[in-house]
Amino acid sequence: MREARRQRYLSGLSAERTAAALLMLKGYRILGMRVRTAAGEIDLIALRGNRLAFVEVKRRASRLEAEASVSLNQRRRIRSAAQLWLARNPQMSDCELHFDLFFLVRRRFPRHLADAL
């Protein structure tokens, strides 16, 4: 059981690193990875110009599985975590807030969905 958990952790970490690299290629600056707050974890926080994106990263076997894996409760948690992060980073309060999804699916190019949450 421990090995399966370790593999999931490493797979998630790899997915987040891939997403961060691709966002950087799109001109984003990564402000944080796996940012923990009292409300939960934010996979990526990225900034491009005045656009501040809180990004949830999902690696699944299919796009449908990836989309279905983000529940309403998880969306609420991400928004709550973002509010807590902003309270600790007031210099970002003038930025436009966006909640994005980044899907990594086998044999497909990764997909960044802006304002998907």
MOPAC internal coordinates of N, CA, C and O (Angstrom, degrees):
PM7 1SCF
backbone

  N    0.0000 0     0.00 0     0.00 0    0    0    0
  C    1.4508 1     0.00 0     0.00 0    1    0    0
  C    1.5253 1   111.60 1     0.00 0    2    1    0
  O    1.2310 1   120.43 1   139.95 1    3    2    1
  N    1.3072 1   116.79 1   -40.05 1    3    2    1
  C    1.4548 1   120.02 1   179.39 1    5    3    2
  C    1.5227 1   111.31 1   -59.78 1    6    5    3
  O    1.2310 1   120.37 1   140.10 1    7    6    5
  N    1.3094 1   116.90 1   -39.90 1    7    6    5
  C    1.4690 1   120.54 1  -177.96 1    9    7    6
  C    1.5238 1   111.00 1   -65.80 1   10    9    7
  O    1.2310 1   119.96 1   140.12 1   11   10    9
  N    1.3212 1   117.68 1   -39.88 1   11   10    9
  C    1.4688 1   120.69 1   178.34 1   13   11   10
  C    1.5245 1   110.26 1   -63.54 1   14   13   11
  O    1.2310 1   120.39 1   139.41 1   15   14   13
  N    1.3065 1   116.87 1   -40.59 1   15   14   13
  C    1.4702 1   120.56 1   178.82 1   17   15   14
  C    1.5274 1   110.50 1   -65.53 1   18   17   15
  O    1.2310 1   120.74 1   138.19 1   19   18   17
  N    1.3096 1   116.18 1   -41.81 1   19   18   17
  C    1.4680 1   120.86 1   178.30 1   21   19   18
  C    1.5257 1   110.54 1   -62.00 1   22   21   19
  O    1.2310 1   120.21 1   138.68 1   23   22   21
  N    1.3154 1   117.20 1   -41.32 1   23   22   21
  C    1.4639 1   121.14 1   179.53 1   25   23   22
  C    1.5291 1   111.16 1   -64.78 1   26   25   23
  O    1.2310 1   119.97 1   139.26 1   27   26   25
  N    1.3246 1   117.65 1   -40.74 1   27   26   25
  C    1.4718 1   120.77 1   176.51 1   29   27   26
  C    1.5216 1   111.05 1   -62.81 1   30   29   27
  O    1.2310 1   120.99 1   138.24 1   31   30   29
  N    1.3278 1   115.72 1   -41.76 1   31   30   29
  C    1.4664 1   120.30 1   178.25 1   33   31   30
  C    1.5292 1   110.39 1   -60.93 1   34   33   31
  O    1.2310 1   120.43 1   131.20 1   35   34   33
  N    1.3255 1   116.78 1   -48.80 1   35   34   33
  C    1.4665 1   120.88 1  -178.90 1   37   35   34
  C    1.5240 1   111.61 1   -65.19 1   38   37   35
  O    1.2310 1   120.14 1   142.81 1   39   38   37
  N    1.3232 1   117.34 1   -37.19 1   39   38   37
  C    1.4645 1   120.91 1   177.81 1   41   39   38
  C    1.5224 1   110.43 1   -64.59 1   42   41   39
  O    1.2310 1   120.59 1   136.13 1   43   42   41
  N    1.3268 1   116.47 1   -43.87 1   43   42   41
  C    1.4626 1   120.64 1   178.31 1   45   43   42
  C    1.5137 1   111.86 1   -64.14 1   46   45   43
  O    1.2310 1   120.49 1   137.99 1   47   46   45
  N    1.3167 1   116.67 1   -42.01 1   47   46   45
  C    1.4625 1   121.18 1   178.67 1   49   47   46
  C    1.5248 1   110.65 1   -62.89 1   50   49   47
  O    1.2310 1   120.52 1   137.57 1   51   50   49
  N    1.3194 1   116.60 1   -42.43 1   51   50   49
  C    1.4629 1   121.24 1   177.61 1   53   51   50
  C    1.5257 1   111.08 1   -62.62 1   54   53   51
  O    1.2310 1   120.49 1   137.44 1   55   54   53
  N    1.3270 1   116.67 1   -42.56 1   55   54   53
  C    1.4666 1   120.70 1   178.98 1   57   55   54
  C    1.5225 1   110.64 1   -62.42 1   58   57   55
  O    1.2310 1   120.42 1   137.11 1   59   58   57
  N    1.3159 1   116.80 1   -42.89 1   59   58   57
  C    1.4663 1   120.41 1  -179.72 1   61   59   58
  C    1.5264 1   111.43 1   -66.41 1   62   61   59
  O    1.2310 1   120.38 1   141.04 1   63   62   61
  N    1.3130 1   116.88 1   -38.96 1   63   62   61
  C    1.4739 1   119.80 1   177.41 1   65   63   62
  C    1.5265 1   110.85 1   -65.58 1   66   65   63
  O    1.2310 1   120.46 1   139.47 1   67   66   65
  N    1.3164 1   116.73 1   -40.53 1   67   66   65
  C    1.4668 1   120.51 1   177.34 1   69   67   66
  C    1.5205 1   110.30 1   -62.51 1   70   69   67
  O    1.2310 1   120.62 1   133.32 1   71   70   69
  N    1.3233 1   116.42 1   -46.68 1   71   70   69
  C    1.4679 1   120.75 1   179.18 1   73   71   70
  C    1.5251 1   110.60 1   -60.80 1   74   73   71
  O    1.2310 1   120.13 1   136.97 1   75   74   73
  N    1.3291 1   117.36 1   -43.03 1   75   74   73
  C    1.4672 1   120.87 1   179.70 1   77   75   74
  C    1.5278 1   110.67 1   -61.97 1   78   77   75
  O    1.2310 1   120.31 1   136.49 1   79   78   77
  N    1.3208 1   117.02 1   -43.51 1   79   78   77
  C    1.4660 1   120.43 1   179.71 1   81   79   78
  C    1.5270 1   111.03 1   -62.70 1   82   81   79
  O    1.2310 1   120.42 1   137.36 1   83   82   81
  N    1.3199 1   116.81 1   -42.64 1   83   82   81
  C    1.4645 1   119.84 1  -179.88 1   85   83   82
  C    1.5302 1   111.64 1   -69.08 1   86   85   83
  O    1.2310 1   120.27 1   143.98 1   87   86   85
  N    1.3082 1   117.09 1   -36.02 1   87   86   85
  C    1.4675 1   119.36 1   175.62 1   89   87   86
  C    1.5317 1   110.44 1   -64.82 1   90   89   87
  O    1.2310 1   120.27 1   141.11 1   91   90   89
  N    1.3200 1   117.09 1   -38.89 1   91   90   89
  C    1.4679 1   119.97 1   177.62 1   93   91   90
  C    1.5244 1   110.72 1   -63.12 1   94   93   91
  O    1.2310 1   120.43 1   142.38 1   95   94   93
  N    1.3268 1   116.79 1   -37.62 1   95   94   93
  C    1.4666 1   119.92 1   176.46 1   97   95   94
  C    1.5233 1   111.17 1   -64.12 1   98   97   95
  O    1.2310 1   120.33 1   154.03 1   99   98   97
  N    1.3280 1   116.97 1   -25.97 1   99   98   97
  C    1.4668 1   121.70 1   177.93 1  101   99   98
  C    1.5313 1   111.95 1   -87.10 1  102  101   99
  O    1.2310 1   120.28 1  -175.42 1  103  102  101
  N    1.3242 1   117.08 1     4.58 1  103  102  101
  C    1.4560 1   120.91 1   176.30 1  105  103  102
  C    1.5122 1   115.97 1    97.54 1  106  105  103
  O    1.2310 1   120.04 1  -172.34 1  107  106  105
  N    1.3179 1   117.53 1     7.66 1  107  106  105
  C    1.4615 1   120.68 1   178.53 1  109  107  106
  C    1.5293 1   110.55 1   -84.48 1  110  109  107
  O    1.2310 1   121.42 1   -28.03 1  111  110  109
  N    1.3207 1   114.88 1   151.97 1  111  110  109
  C    1.4609 1   122.06 1   170.65 1  113  111  110
  C    1.5253 1   105.73 1  -108.36 1  114  113  111
  O    1.2310 1   120.45 1   -52.87 1  115  114  113
  N    1.3120 1   116.75 1   127.13 1  115  114  113
  C    1.4604 1   121.23 1  -178.26 1  117  115  114
  C    1.5298 1   108.44 1   -82.40 1  118  117  115
  O    1.2310 1   121.04 1   -62.17 1  119  118  117
  N    1.3201 1   115.62 1   117.83 1  119  118  117
  C    1.4652 1   121.22 1  -179.58 1  121  119  118
  C    1.5208 1   112.04 1   -91.17 1  122  121  119
  O    1.2310 1   120.79 1   156.38 1  123  122  121
  N    1.3315 1   116.09 1   -23.62 1  123  122  121
  C    1.4539 1   118.98 1  -179.67 1  125  123  122
  C    1.5108 1   112.20 1  -167.54 1  126  125  123
  O    1.2310 1   121.36 1   -32.27 1  127  126  125
  N    1.3326 1   115.01 1   147.73 1  127  126  125
  C    1.4625 1   122.39 1   174.16 1  129  127  126
  C    1.5278 1   107.43 1  -126.04 1  130  129  127
  O    1.2310 1   120.99 1   -44.32 1  131  130  129
  N    1.3181 1   115.72 1   135.68 1  131  130  129
  C    1.4636 1   121.53 1   179.13 1  133  131  130
  C    1.5266 1   110.84 1    51.69 1  134  133  131
  O    1.2310 1   121.64 1  -127.68 1  135  134  133
  N    1.3081 1   114.47 1    52.32 1  135  134  133
  C    1.4648 1   121.04 1  -178.23 1  137  135  134
  C    1.5246 1   108.83 1   -79.20 1  138  137  135
  O    1.2310 1   120.87 1   -56.69 1  139  138  137
  N    1.3139 1   115.94 1   123.31 1  139  138  137
  C    1.4667 1   121.11 1  -178.25 1  141  139  138
  C    1.5259 1   110.56 1   -97.06 1  142  141  139
  O    1.2310 1   121.60 1   -44.27 1  143  142  141
  N    1.3193 1   114.54 1   135.73 1  143  142  141
  C    1.4646 1   121.57 1   173.43 1  145  143  142
  C    1.5236 1   107.23 1  -133.16 1  146  145  143
  O    1.2310 1   120.72 1    -7.33 1  147  146  145
  N    1.3113 1   116.22 1   172.67 1  147  146  145
  C    1.4661 1   120.10 1   177.66 1  149  147  146
  C    1.5288 1   111.60 1   -62.62 1  150  149  147
  O    1.2310 1   120.20 1   153.71 1  151  150  149
  N    1.3316 1   117.23 1   -26.29 1  151  150  149
  C    1.4727 1   121.34 1  -179.34 1  153  151  150
  C    1.5240 1   112.60 1   -85.75 1  154  153  151
  O    1.2310 1   119.99 1   165.09 1  155  154  153
  N    1.3204 1   117.63 1   -14.91 1  155  154  153
  C    1.4565 1   121.05 1  -178.21 1  157  155  154
  C    1.5137 1   111.43 1   141.00 1  158  157  155
  O    1.2310 1   121.39 1     7.23 1  159  158  157
  N    1.3149 1   114.95 1  -172.77 1  159  158  157
  C    1.4625 1   121.59 1  -175.23 1  161  159  158
  C    1.5249 1   111.07 1  -100.30 1  162  161  159
  O    1.2310 1   121.36 1   -37.15 1  163  162  161
  N    1.3333 1   115.00 1   142.85 1  163  162  161
  C    1.4643 1   122.14 1   172.92 1  165  163  162
  C    1.5217 1   105.83 1  -108.65 1  166  165  163
  O    1.2310 1   120.21 1   -55.83 1  167  166  165
  N    1.3462 1   117.21 1   124.17 1  167  166  165
  C    1.4603 1   120.00 1  -176.86 1  169  167  166
  C    1.5218 1   111.91 1   -61.44 1  170  169  167
  O    1.2310 1   120.36 1   126.44 1  171  170  169
  N    1.3326 1   116.92 1   -53.56 1  171  170  169
  C    1.4665 1   121.33 1  -179.15 1  173  171  170
  C    1.5195 1   109.98 1  -139.74 1  174  173  171
  O    1.2310 1   121.23 1   -35.79 1  175  174  173
  N    1.3129 1   115.26 1   144.21 1  175  174  173
  C    1.4620 1   121.70 1   169.71 1  177  175  174
  C    1.5182 1   105.28 1  -122.89 1  178  177  175
  O    1.2310 1   120.86 1   -56.96 1  179  178  177
  N    1.3404 1   115.96 1   123.04 1  179  178  177
  C    1.4630 1   120.54 1  -173.72 1  181  179  178
  C    1.5196 1   110.16 1  -133.26 1  182  181  179
  O    1.2310 1   121.33 1   -33.07 1  183  182  181
  N    1.3310 1   115.06 1   146.93 1  183  182  181
  C    1.4597 1   121.24 1  -178.05 1  185  183  182
  C    1.5237 1   109.77 1  -128.01 1  186  185  183
  O    1.2310 1   120.98 1   -48.36 1  187  186  185
  N    1.3291 1   115.72 1   131.64 1  187  186  185
  C    1.4671 1   122.03 1   172.30 1  189  187  186
  C    1.5197 1   106.42 1  -137.23 1  190  189  187
  O    1.2310 1   121.30 1   -67.95 1  191  190  189
  N    1.3239 1   115.12 1   112.05 1  191  190  189
  C    1.4560 1   119.06 1  -174.88 1  193  191  190
  C    1.5109 1   108.93 1    62.88 1  194  193  191
  O    1.2310 1   120.55 1    56.34 1  195  194  193
  N    1.3198 1   116.56 1  -123.66 1  195  194  193
  C    1.4597 1   122.20 1   179.04 1  197  195  194
  C    1.5315 1   111.73 1   -98.90 1  198  197  195
  O    1.2310 1   120.17 1  -173.92 1  199  198  197
  N    1.3366 1   117.29 1     6.08 1  199  198  197
  C    1.4711 1   122.44 1  -177.63 1  201  199  198
  C    1.5226 1   109.61 1   -92.23 1  202  201  199
  O    1.2310 1   120.69 1   -66.96 1  203  202  201
  N    1.3185 1   116.29 1   113.04 1  203  202  201
  C    1.4565 1   122.25 1   178.39 1  205  203  202
  C    1.5233 1   107.87 1  -104.35 1  206  205  203
  O    1.2310 1   120.72 1   -64.36 1  207  206  205
  N    1.3244 1   116.22 1   115.64 1  207  206  205
  C    1.4644 1   121.26 1  -175.48 1  209  207  206
  C    1.5238 1   111.13 1  -110.63 1  210  209  207
  O    1.2310 1   121.42 1   -50.00 1  211  210  209
  N    1.3170 1   114.88 1   130.00 1  211  210  209
  C    1.4528 1   122.69 1   171.09 1  213  211  210
  C    1.5289 1   104.69 1  -101.43 1  214  213  211
  O    1.2310 1   120.79 1   -63.64 1  215  214  213
  N    1.3248 1   116.10 1   116.36 1  215  214  213
  C    1.4627 1   120.94 1  -167.14 1  217  215  214
  C    1.5264 1   110.91 1  -114.91 1  218  217  215
  O    1.2310 1   121.11 1   -52.96 1  219  218  217
  N    1.3266 1   115.47 1   127.04 1  219  218  217
  C    1.4577 1   122.74 1   172.24 1  221  219  218
  C    1.5226 1   107.14 1   -97.95 1  222  221  219
  O    1.2310 1   120.41 1   -51.75 1  223  222  221
  N    1.3315 1   116.82 1   128.25 1  223  222  221
  C    1.4623 1   122.15 1  -177.13 1  225  223  222
  C    1.5243 1   108.60 1  -109.39 1  226  225  223
  O    1.2310 1   120.73 1   -48.37 1  227  226  225
  N    1.3370 1   116.20 1   131.63 1  227  226  225
  C    1.4591 1   121.49 1   179.41 1  229  227  226
  C    1.5227 1   110.06 1  -130.71 1  230  229  227
  O    1.2310 1   120.68 1   -49.39 1  231  230  229
  N    1.3252 1   116.30 1   130.61 1  231  230  229
  C    1.4639 1   121.98 1   172.33 1  233  231  230
  C    1.5222 1   106.37 1  -113.92 1  234  233  231
  O    1.2310 1   121.34 1   -58.55 1  235  234  233
  N    1.3262 1   115.03 1   121.45 1  235  234  233
  C    1.4627 1   120.66 1  -178.29 1  237  235  234
  C    1.5285 1   109.39 1  -143.03 1  238  237  235
  O    1.2310 1   121.14 1    -8.28 1  239  238  237
  N    1.3227 1   115.43 1   171.72 1  239  238  237
  C    1.4623 1   120.93 1  -179.45 1  241  239  238
  C    1.5227 1   111.94 1   -73.05 1  242  241  239
  O    1.2310 1   120.20 1   150.81 1  243  242  241
  N    1.3365 1   117.21 1   -29.19 1  243  242  241
  C    1.4629 1   120.30 1   179.16 1  245  243  242
  C    1.5263 1   109.27 1  -141.20 1  246  245  243
  O    1.2310 1   121.05 1   -18.35 1  247  246  245
  N    1.3196 1   115.59 1   161.65 1  247  246  245
  C    1.4639 1   119.92 1   179.36 1  249  247  246
  C    1.5298 1   110.98 1   -64.81 1  250  249  247
  O    1.2310 1   120.60 1   141.41 1  251  250  249
  N    1.3243 1   116.45 1   -38.59 1  251  250  249
  C    1.4668 1   119.58 1   178.60 1  253  251  250
  C    1.5261 1   111.33 1   -60.66 1  254  253  251
  O    1.2310 1   120.84 1   138.01 1  255  254  253
  N    1.3339 1   116.00 1   -41.99 1  255  254  253
  C    1.4631 1   119.76 1   177.27 1  257  255  254
  C    1.5193 1   110.67 1   -63.04 1  258  257  255
  O    1.2310 1   120.83 1   139.14 1  259  258  257
  N    1.3174 1   116.02 1   -40.86 1  259  258  257
  C    1.4684 1   120.42 1  -179.67 1  261  259  258
  C    1.5226 1   110.71 1   -63.47 1  262  261  259
  O    1.2310 1   120.50 1   133.57 1  263  262  261
  N    1.3266 1   116.65 1   -46.43 1  263  262  261
  C    1.4683 1   120.40 1  -179.85 1  265  263  262
  C    1.5277 1   111.13 1   -64.31 1  266  265  263
  O    1.2310 1   120.79 1   138.83 1  267  266  265
  N    1.3199 1   116.10 1   -41.17 1  267  266  265
  C    1.4625 1   120.51 1  -178.10 1  269  267  266
  C    1.5291 1   112.06 1   -70.67 1  270  269  267
  O    1.2310 1   120.33 1   160.68 1  271  270  269
  N    1.3170 1   116.97 1   -19.32 1  271  270  269
  C    1.4650 1   120.08 1  -175.92 1  273  271  270
  C    1.5263 1   113.26 1   -77.12 1  274  273  271
  O    1.2310 1   119.82 1   172.11 1  275  274  273
  N    1.3258 1   117.96 1    -7.89 1  275  274  273
  C    1.4679 1   121.07 1   179.28 1  277  275  274
  C    1.5329 1   108.04 1  -101.97 1  278  277  275
  O    1.2310 1   121.35 1   -82.21 1  279  278  277
  N    1.3211 1   115.02 1    97.79 1  279  278  277
  C    1.4658 1   120.79 1  -176.71 1  281  279  278
  C    1.5258 1   111.25 1   -78.68 1  282  281  279
  O    1.2310 1   121.12 1   -12.68 1  283  282  281
  N    1.3137 1   115.46 1   167.32 1  283  282  281
  C    1.4631 1   121.17 1   176.54 1  285  283  282
  C    1.5272 1   110.61 1   -60.18 1  286  285  283
  O    1.2310 1   120.46 1   138.45 1  287  286  285
  N    1.3287 1   116.73 1   -41.55 1  287  286  285
  C    1.4659 1   120.13 1   178.28 1  289  287  286
  C    1.5223 1   111.30 1   -62.99 1  290  289  287
  O    1.2310 1   120.52 1   140.97 1  291  290  289
  N    1.3223 1   116.61 1   -39.03 1  291  290  289
  C    1.4630 1   119.82 1   178.79 1  293  291  290
  C    1.5252 1   110.61 1   -66.65 1  294  293  291
  O    1.2310 1   120.29 1   141.30 1  295  294  293
  N    1.3116 1   117.04 1   -38.70 1  295  294  293
  C    1.4704 1   120.54 1   177.20 1  297  295  294
  C    1.5323 1   110.38 1   -62.17 1  298  297  295
  O    1.2310 1   120.60 1   137.44 1  299  298  297
  N    1.3141 1   116.46 1   -42.56 1  299  298  297
  C    1.4710 1   120.62 1   177.61 1  301  299  298
  C    1.5290 1   110.96 1   -63.29 1  302  301  299
  O    1.2310 1   120.87 1   137.90 1  303  302  301
  N    1.3279 1   115.95 1   -42.10 1  303  302  301
  C    1.4577 1   120.65 1   179.73 1  305  303  302
  C    1.5222 1   111.23 1   -61.35 1  306  305  303
  O    1.2310 1   120.48 1   137.31 1  307  306  305
  N    1.3338 1   116.68 1   -42.69 1  307  306  305
  C    1.4628 1   120.86 1   179.89 1  309  307  306
  C    1.5266 1   110.12 1   -62.84 1  310  309  307
  O    1.2310 1   120.48 1   136.70 1  311  310  309
  N    1.3177 1   116.69 1   -43.30 1  311  310  309
  C    1.4721 1   120.15 1   178.33 1  313  311  310
  C    1.5293 1   111.52 1   -64.32 1  314  313  311
  O    1.2310 1   120.24 1   138.90 1  315  314  313
  N    1.3153 1   117.15 1   -41.10 1  315  314  313
  C    1.4684 1   120.40 1   177.91 1  317  315  314
  C    1.5247 1   110.95 1   -65.24 1  318  317  315
  O    1.2310 1   120.67 1   137.46 1  319  318  317
  N    1.3222 1   116.33 1   -42.54 1  319  318  317
  C    1.4664 1   120.25 1   178.24 1  321  319  318
  C    1.5227 1   110.67 1   -62.76 1  322  321  319
  O    1.2310 1   120.38 1   141.02 1  323  322  321
  N    1.3252 1   116.88 1   -38.98 1  323  322  321
  C    1.4665 1   120.89 1   178.58 1  325  323  322
  C    1.5236 1   110.62 1   -63.30 1  326  325  323
  O    1.2310 1   120.18 1   138.68 1  327  326  325
  N    1.3233 1   117.25 1   -41.32 1  327  326  325
  C    1.4659 1   120.51 1   178.75 1  329  327  326
  C    1.5324 1   111.05 1   -63.08 1  330  329  327
  O    1.2310 1   120.47 1   139.89 1  331  330  329
  N    1.3175 1   116.70 1   -40.11 1  331  330  329
  C    1.4668 1   119.86 1   177.29 1  333  331  330
  C    1.5252 1   111.00 1   -65.77 1  334  333  331
  O    1.2310 1   120.45 1   139.06 1  335  334  333
  N    1.3318 1   116.75 1   -40.94 1  335  334  333
  C    1.4706 1   120.24 1   178.34 1  337  335  334
  C    1.5260 1   110.02 1   -63.00 1  338  337  335
  O    1.2310 1   120.45 1   137.22 1  339  338  337
  N    1.3210 1   116.75 1   -42.78 1  339  338  337
  C    1.4670 1   120.49 1   179.28 1  341  339  338
  C    1.5290 1   111.60 1   -63.42 1  342  341  339
  O    1.2310 1   120.11 1   144.83 1  343  342  341
  N    1.3134 1   117.40 1   -35.17 1  343  342  341
  C    1.4641 1   120.43 1   177.98 1  345  343  342
  C    1.5283 1   110.86 1   -63.78 1  346  345  343
  O    1.2310 1   120.51 1   148.30 1  347  346  345
  N    1.3320 1   116.63 1   -31.70 1  347  346  345
  C    1.4668 1   120.99 1   177.74 1  349  347  346
  C    1.5207 1   112.34 1   -86.16 1  350  349  347
  O    1.2310 1   120.27 1   168.21 1  351  350  349
  N    1.3218 1   117.09 1   -11.79 1  351  350  349
  C    1.4662 1   122.26 1  -178.09 1  353  351  350
  C    1.5256 1   109.71 1  -129.85 1  354  353  351
  O    1.2310 1   120.06 1  -115.08 1  355  354  353
  N    1.3245 1   117.50 1    64.92 1  355  354  353
  C    1.4684 1   120.78 1  -174.39 1  357  355  354
  C    1.5259 1   113.82 1   -62.57 1  358  357  355
  O    1.2310 1   119.71 1   160.26 1  359  358  357
  N    1.3194 1   118.15 1   -19.74 1  359  358  357
  C    1.4667 1   120.70 1   177.85 1  361  359  358
  C    1.5274 1   111.65 1   -64.86 1  362  361  359
  O    1.2310 1   119.99 1   165.61 1  363  362  361
  N    1.3091 1   117.62 1   -14.39 1  363  362  361
  C    1.4658 1   122.14 1   179.89 1  365  363  362
  C    1.5315 1   112.36 1   -97.89 1  366  365  363
  O    1.2310 1   120.02 1  -177.16 1  367  366  365
  N    1.3096 1   117.57 1     2.84 1  367  366  365
  C    1.4662 1   120.74 1  -173.44 1  369  367  366
  C    1.5272 1   113.81 1   -65.82 1  370  369  367
  O    1.2310 1   119.64 1   159.65 1  371  370  369
  N    1.3262 1   118.29 1   -20.35 1  371  370  369
  C    1.4661 1   120.61 1   178.69 1  373  371  370
  C    1.5283 1   113.32 1   -87.42 1  374  373  371
  O    1.2310 1   120.35 1   175.22 1  375  374  373
  N    1.3177 1   116.93 1    -4.78 1  375  374  373
  C    1.4659 1   120.57 1  -179.22 1  377  375  374
  C    1.5308 1   110.72 1   -74.01 1  378  377  375
  O    1.2310 1   121.23 1   -23.78 1  379  378  377
  N    1.3335 1   115.24 1   156.22 1  379  378  377
  C    1.4668 1   121.46 1   172.14 1  381  379  378
  C    1.5228 1   107.46 1   -78.99 1  382  381  379
  O    1.2310 1   120.07 1   -56.75 1  383  382  381
  N    1.3166 1   117.47 1   123.25 1  383  382  381
  C    1.4601 1   121.51 1  -177.77 1  385  383  382
  C    1.5167 1   110.84 1   -88.66 1  386  385  383
  O    1.2310 1   121.53 1   -44.75 1  387  386  385
  N    1.3345 1   114.69 1   135.25 1  387  386  385
  C    1.4581 1   121.28 1   178.70 1  389  387  386
  C    1.5244 1   108.61 1  -137.48 1  390  389  387
  O    1.2310 1   121.19 1   -33.03 1  391  390  389
  N    1.3216 1   115.32 1   146.97 1  391  390  389
  C    1.4528 1   121.86 1   179.55 1  393  391  390
  C    1.5263 1   107.09 1  -121.92 1  394  393  391
  O    1.2310 1   121.43 1   -71.34 1  395  394  393
  N    1.3306 1   114.87 1   108.66 1  395  394  393
  C    1.4616 1   121.79 1  -171.62 1  397  395  394
  C    1.5230 1   111.45 1  -111.88 1  398  397  395
  O    1.2310 1   121.51 1   -20.42 1  399  398  397
  N    1.3326 1   114.72 1   159.58 1  399  398  397
  C    1.4627 1   122.54 1   171.64 1  401  399  398
  C    1.5195 1   108.55 1  -117.29 1  402  401  399
  O    1.2310 1   121.12 1   -33.88 1  403  402  401
  N    1.3085 1   115.46 1   146.12 1  403  402  401
  C    1.4566 1   121.31 1   175.89 1  405  403  402
  C    1.5176 1   106.35 1  -130.20 1  406  405  403
  O    1.2310 1   120.50 1   -64.80 1  407  406  405
  N    1.3423 1   116.64 1   115.20 1  407  406  405
  C    1.4576 1   122.01 1  -177.84 1  409  407  406
  C    1.5159 1   110.92 1  -103.49 1  410  409  407
  O    1.2310 1   121.08 1   -45.02 1  411  410  409
  N    1.3223 1   115.55 1   134.98 1  411  410  409
  C    1.4521 1   121.26 1   171.61 1  413  411  410
  C    1.5232 1   106.55 1  -119.79 1  414  413  411
  O    1.2310 1   120.90 1   -62.44 1  415  414  413
  N    1.3158 1   115.88 1   117.56 1  415  414  413
  C    1.4618 1   122.93 1  -176.52 1  417  415  414
  C    1.5221 1   108.08 1  -124.18 1  418  417  415
  O    1.2310 1   120.66 1   -39.65 1  419  418  417
  N    1.3143 1   116.34 1   140.35 1  419  418  417
  C    1.4699 1   120.87 1   179.80 1  421  419  418
  C    1.5221 1   112.44 1   -51.54 1  422  421  419
  O    1.2310 1   121.44 1   -42.70 1  423  422  421
  N    1.3052 1   114.84 1   137.30 1  423  422  421
  C    1.4720 1   124.16 1   175.78 1  425  423  422
  C    1.5330 1   113.05 1    57.35 1  426  425  423
  O    1.2310 1   120.53 1  -153.33 1  427  426  425
  N    1.3104 1   116.60 1    26.67 1  427  426  425
  C    1.4631 1   121.82 1   176.50 1  429  427  426
  C    1.5245 1   108.04 1  -135.03 1  430  429  427
  O    1.2310 1   121.37 1   -28.30 1  431  430  429
  N    1.3346 1   114.99 1   151.70 1  431  430  429
  C    1.4550 1   118.52 1   175.50 1  433  431  430
  C    1.5260 1   107.98 1   -71.35 1  434  433  431
  O    1.2310 1   119.56 1   -41.68 1  435  434  433
  N    1.3231 1   118.44 1   138.32 1  435  434  433
  C    1.4678 1   120.58 1   178.87 1  437  435  434
  C    1.5213 1   111.67 1   -55.28 1  438  437  435
  O    1.2310 1   120.69 1   -32.33 1  439  438  437
  N    1.3206 1   116.28 1   147.67 1  439  438  437
  C    1.4630 1   120.88 1  -174.91 1  441  439  438
  C    1.5207 1   110.79 1  -123.87 1  442  441  439
  O    1.2310 1   120.87 1   -52.59 1  443  442  441
  N    1.3107 1   115.94 1   127.41 1  443  442  441
  C    1.4642 1   122.93 1   177.75 1  445  443  442
  C    1.5223 1   107.49 1  -102.63 1  446  445  443
  O    1.2310 1   120.49 1   -63.04 1  447  446  445
  N    1.3167 1   116.67 1   116.96 1  447  446  445
  C    1.4601 1   121.89 1   178.57 1  449  447  446
  C    1.5256 1   108.87 1  -107.33 1  450  449  447
  O    1.2310 1   120.93 1   -74.33 1  451  450  449
  N    1.3139 1   115.82 1   105.67 1  451  450  449
  C    1.4593 1   121.00 1  -179.68 1  453  451  450
  C    1.5249 1   110.24 1   -72.47 1  454  453  451
  O    1.2310 1   120.88 1   -36.39 1  455  454  453
  N    1.3044 1   115.92 1   143.61 1  455  454  453
  C    1.4721 1   122.88 1   176.60 1  457  455  454
  C    1.5258 1   112.96 1    53.35 1  458  457  455
  O    1.2310 1   120.69 1  -139.49 1  459  458  457
  N    1.3132 1   116.29 1    40.51 1  459  458  457
  C    1.4601 1   120.63 1  -176.70 1  461  459  458
  C    1.5283 1   113.04 1   -91.17 1  462  461  459
  O    1.2310 1   120.25 1   170.05 1  463  462  461
  N    1.3086 1   117.13 1    -9.95 1  463  462  461
  C    1.4761 1   119.39 1  -178.05 1  465  463  462
  C    1.5052 1   110.99 1  -105.10 1  466  465  463
  O    1.2310 1   120.10 1   180.00 1  467  466  465

